[in-house]
Amino acid sequence: MTGCDPTADPALIADPGYLDFGTVPAGEPQEAPLTVGNWSDRPVRLIGGTSDCSCTTLSDLPVTIPPGGRAAVTIRLVPPPGAGHLTRMVMLRTDSPDQPQLQVRLGCRVE
């Protein structure tokens, strides 16, 4: 598998694939677990991730996932003011040359 082959099966899989925070109040920090599974035959290290004004993935990183193993990463969301639906993409960076990043979609309804 190579990082440039879009048809290759990914070695890292996020569970859930869509992280739903439900209905949340604006401005109040929310946290939810994201499990990352490593289906490759070698350890993969999650080394960084999204960090902006509304999403952060850095508190549990870095973490090494053994072959066939799983690791939990906490996603922290601070919903911005304004009612409505919020959707974001979170990116986890890895040390894998085959899959240098893993993207996960998350969302919520902001009150």
Secondary structure, DSSP 8 states (H G I E B T S, - for coil): --TT-TTS--SEEEESSEEEEEEE-TT--EEEEEEEEE-SSS-EEEEEE-BSSSEE--TT-SEEE-TT-EEEEEEEE---SSSEEEEEEEEEEES-SS-SEEEEEEEEEE-
